[in-house]
């Protein structure tokens, strides 16, 4: 087949269509407009570039639609071309609504970060983190003091990823109706705790890092980290830099599912390469924020029971003098 025909096939068939045909489903909770996460059991593929590219977050596998078919069906390139040709015309189910392209180029990443104000009592980000996600106030105040959270638009919060010098290079965006990552920003590491801490607790999201910090009540000597759900070369380089410190130890605090376990194994491999000890800290719920949510509900139930037990019955109140 000529190169021009191959290029036409590449444009005609999206990676999303291939995955849907192969039995993968979209994880809407973990997807963004620019990165759609597909799952099939323990297998995870993230589709990018509006369906033209993909990568496996737990390995180095990535590429175009032909590479995806080759991986899924164990085919050579020529066979993959034929298989992709069979999918021409298959559109699949729309998975993420496209956002209209911005009319104005985004400002410099650090400038945009510095232009956002820090959360204050009762602000949108404060309500989202403390009320909706059950992050304790003392943890949020610590994050504010460390300069790693900002107010996002429409009641959302921004959690900054910084480089080794402490300069913000991107941020996780989370809100009641939105999740994403800074346009034009770089995923590196969200960091909460003393910069020189040697106990490195790695989670998959900034809210989980804050949640684990709350569960452990900001354990001394601990630095709570988030990779933002990805594994970029910059993230790996930042982790290697932290593990190079004498006495460093790694705590793999990723989610309690197949993806989290696979992520933890990859982290432990990184620690082994650096000759540093590591441990798997698996949350007793799906993730560390779910642990906080469960504690909040349990506390509310206990307080309700105590109030009912402490209050006199209706009959006693009616019979009481006065």
C-alpha positions in Angstrom: 0.0 0.0 0.0 1.3 3.5 -0.9 2.2 5.9 1.8 -0.6 8.3 0.8 -3.2 5.5 1.3 -1.7 4.6 4.7 -2.0 8.3 5.7 -5.7 8.3 4.6 -6.3 5.2 6.7 -4.7 6.8 9.7 -7.0 9.8 9.4 -10.1 7.7 8.7 -9.9 5.4 11.8 -9.6 6.7 15.3 -7.9 4.9 18.2 -11.1 5.2 20.1 -13.0 3.2 17.5 -10.4 0.5 17.6 -10.7 0.3 21.4 -14.5 0.2 21.4 -14.4 -2.6 18.8 -12.0 -4.5 21.1 -14.3 -4.3 24.1 -12.8 -1.3 25.9 -15.1 1.1 27.7 -14.5 4.8 28.6 -13.7 5.7 32.2 -15.6 9.1 32.3 -14.4 9.9 35.8 -10.7 9.7 34.8 -11.0 11.2 31.3 -10.5 14.7 30.1 -11.2 16.3 26.8 -7.6 15.9 25.7 -6.9 12.5 27.3 -9.7 9.8 27.2 -9.1 6.8 29.4 -10.3 3.4 28.1 -10.4 0.3 30.3 -10.9 -3.4 29.7 -10.3 -5.3 32.9 -6.8 -4.4 34.0 -5.9 -3.1 30.6 -5.7 0.7 30.3 -5.1 2.8 27.2 -5.3 6.6 27.1 -6.3 8.2 23.7 -4.8 11.6 22.8 -4.6 14.0 19.9 -8.3 13.8 19.2 -8.2 10.1 18.6 -5.0 9.9 16.5 -2.6 8.9 19.2 -2.5 6.7 22.4 -0.3 5.6 25.2 -0.3 3.0 28.0 0.2 4.9 31.3 1.8 1.8 32.9 4.4 1.1 30.2 6.3 2.8 27.4 3.9 1.6 24.7 2.4 4.4 22.5 1.8 5.3 18.9 -0.8 5.6 16.2 -3.8 3.5 15.2 -1.6 0.9 13.5 0.6 0.5 16.5 -2.5 0.1 18.7 -4.0 -2.7 16.5 -0.6 -4.4 16.4 -0.5 -4.3 20.2 -4.0 -5.5 20.8 -4.1 -8.2 18.2 -0.4 -9.2 18.1 -0.2 -8.4 14.4 2.6 -7.2 12.1 2.4 -3.8 10.5 1.1 -5.1 7.1 -1.6 -7.1 8.9 -2.5 -4.2 11.1 -3.0 -2.0 8.0 -5.5 -4.5 6.7 -7.3 -4.7 10.0 -7.5 -0.9 10.3 -8.9 -0.8 6.7 -11.8 -3.0 7.9 -12.8 -0.3 10.4 -13.1 2.5 7.9 -16.6 4.1 8.4 -16.9 2.9 12.0 -17.3 6.0 14.1 -18.0 4.5 17.5 -19.8 6.2 20.3 -18.8 9.9 21.1 -17.1 9.9 24.4 -16.0 13.4 25.3 -17.6 16.6 24.2 -15.2 18.8 22.3 -14.4 22.2 23.7 -14.3 25.0 21.1 -10.8 26.1 20.4 -9.7 29.1 22.4 -9.7 32.4 20.6 -6.8 33.7 22.6 -3.4 32.0 23.1 -3.0 31.0 26.8 -0.7 33.2 28.8 2.6 31.9 30.2 2.0 29.0 32.6 3.6 30.6 35.7 1.8 34.0 35.0 -1.5 32.3 34.8 -0.8 30.5 38.1 0.3 33.7 39.9 -2.8 35.5 38.6 -5.2 33.2 40.6 -5.9 34.0 44.2 -5.4 31.6 47.0 -8.4 29.9 48.6 -10.0 31.8 51.5 -12.7 30.6 54.0 -15.9 29.9 52.2 -14.4 30.5 48.7 -15.2 28.1 45.8 -12.1 26.0 46.1 -12.4 26.0 49.9 -16.0 24.7 49.7 -15.0 22.1 47.1 -12.0 20.7 49.0 -13.3 21.0 52.6 -17.0 20.4 52.1 -17.3 18.2 49.1 -14.0 16.3 49.3 -13.7 16.2 53.1 -10.2 17.7 53.2 -9.6 19.0 56.8 -9.1 22.7 57.1 -5.6 22.3 58.7 -4.5 20.4 55.6 -5.8 23.0 53.2 -4.2 25.7 55.3 -0.9 23.8 55.0 -1.3 23.6 51.2 -2.0 27.3 51.1 1.1 28.1 53.2 3.2 25.9 50.9 1.7 27.8 47.9 0.5 24.7 46.1 -3.2 25.5 45.7 -5.1 28.2 43.9 -8.7 29.2 43.1 -9.9 27.8 39.8 -12.9 29.0 37.8 -16.5 28.0 38.7 -15.8 26.6 42.2 -12.8 24.5 41.1 -9.3 24.3 42.6 -5.9 24.2 41.0 -3.1 22.0 42.6 0.3 23.0 41.3 3.0 20.7 39.9 6.5 22.1 40.5 10.0 21.4 39.4 13.0 20.7 41.6 13.5 24.5 42.1 9.9 24.9 43.3 8.7 26.7 40.2 5.1 25.8 39.2 5.1 24.2 35.7 1.5 23.0 35.6 -1.5 22.1 37.7 -4.3 19.6 38.2 -7.7 21.1 37.8 -10.6 19.6 39.9 -14.1 20.8 40.6 -17.7 19.7 41.0 -18.2 19.4 37.2 -14.7 19.5 35.8 -11.3 17.7 35.8 -8.3 18.3 33.6 -4.7 19.6 33.6 -3.3 23.0 32.8 -3.3 23.8 29.1 0.3 24.1 28.0 1.5 23.0 31.4 3.8 20.0 32.3 3.0 17.1 34.6 5.8 16.7 37.1 4.9 16.4 40.8 2.4 18.0 43.2 4.3 18.4 46.5 2.9 18.9 50.0 5.2 18.8 53.0 8.8 19.7 53.8 10.9 19.9 50.6 13.8 18.0 52.3 11.6 15.2 53.7 12.9 11.7 53.0 9.7 9.7 53.3 8.2 10.1 49.8 4.5 9.2 49.6 3.4 8.9 45.9 -0.3 9.1 45.0 -2.1 9.4 41.7 -3.9 12.8 42.4 -3.3 15.9 44.4 -6.6 15.4 46.3 -5.4 11.9 47.3 -2.0 13.3 48.4 -3.9 15.8 50.6 -6.2 13.1 51.8 -3.3 10.8 52.8 -1.7 13.7 54.6 -4.9 14.1 56.6 -5.1 10.4 57.4 -1.5 10.4 58.6 -1.9 13.9 60.3 1.0 15.2 58.3 3.5 12.6 59.5 6.9 14.1 60.3 9.5 13.7 57.6 6.9 12.9 54.9 6.5 14.6 51.5 3.1 13.9 49.9 3.3 13.7 46.1 1.0 13.3 43.2 1.8 12.4 39.6 -1.5 13.7 38.3 -2.5 10.3 37.0 0.4 10.1 34.5 4.0 9.0 34.2 5.8 11.5 32.1 9.6 11.6 31.6 9.6 14.7 33.7 7.7 13.0 36.5 10.1 10.1 36.4 13.2 12.4 36.5 11.7 14.3 39.5 11.2 11.0 41.4 14.7 9.8 40.6 16.0 13.1 41.8 14.1 12.7 45.1 15.2 9.1 45.5 18.9 10.1 45.0 18.9 11.7 48.5 20.7 9.6 51.1 18.1 7.9 53.4 15.2 8.4 51.0 12.4 5.8 51.1 9.4 5.4 48.8 5.8 4.8 49.9 3.6 3.7 47.0 0.2 5.0 48.1 -1.6 4.6 44.8 -5.3 3.5 44.4 -6.6 0.2 45.5 -7.3 -1.3 42.1 -5.4 -3.0 39.3 -4.2 0.2 37.8 -3.0 1.4 41.3 -1.2 -1.9 41.9 0.5 -1.8 38.5 1.5 1.8 39.1 2.9 0.8 42.6 5.0 -2.0 41.0 6.5 0.5 38.5 7.3 2.9 41.4 8.9 0.1 43.4 11.0 -0.7 40.3 12.2 2.8 40.2 13.2 2.7 43.9 15.0 -0.6 43.3 17.0 1.0 40.6 18.0 3.8 43.0 18.8 1.2 45.7 16.2 2.7 48.0 13.6 0.9 50.2 9.9 1.0 49.2 6.6 -0.2 50.6 3.0 -0.5 49.2 0.5 1.5 51.2 -2.9 0.4 49.8 -5.9 2.5 50.9 -8.7 0.5 52.7 -11.1 2.1 50.2 -10.8 2.8 46.5 -8.5 5.7 47.1 -7.4 7.9 49.9 -10.1 10.5 49.4 -12.7 7.8 49.7 -11.2 6.9 53.0 -11.7 10.5 54.2 -15.3 10.5 52.8 -16.1 7.3 54.7 -14.7 8.7 57.9 -16.8 11.9 57.4 -20.0 9.9 57.0 -19.2 7.7 60.0 -18.5 10.7 62.1 -21.8 12.3 61.1 -23.7 9.0 62.0 -22.0 8.8 65.3 -22.7 12.4 66.2 -26.3 12.0 65.2 -26.6 8.9 67.4 -25.0 10.7 70.4 -27.4 13.7 70.0 -30.4 11.4 70.0 -29.1 9.5 73.0 -28.4 12.7 74.9 -31.8 14.4 74.2 -34.8 13.6 76.4 -37.8 11.8 74.9 -40.8 13.7 73.8 -42.8 12.3 76.7 -40.1 13.4 79.2 -40.1 16.9 77.7 -43.9 17.3 77.9 -43.9 16.0 81.5 -41.0 18.2 82.7 -41.9 21.2 85.0 -42.1 24.5 83.2 
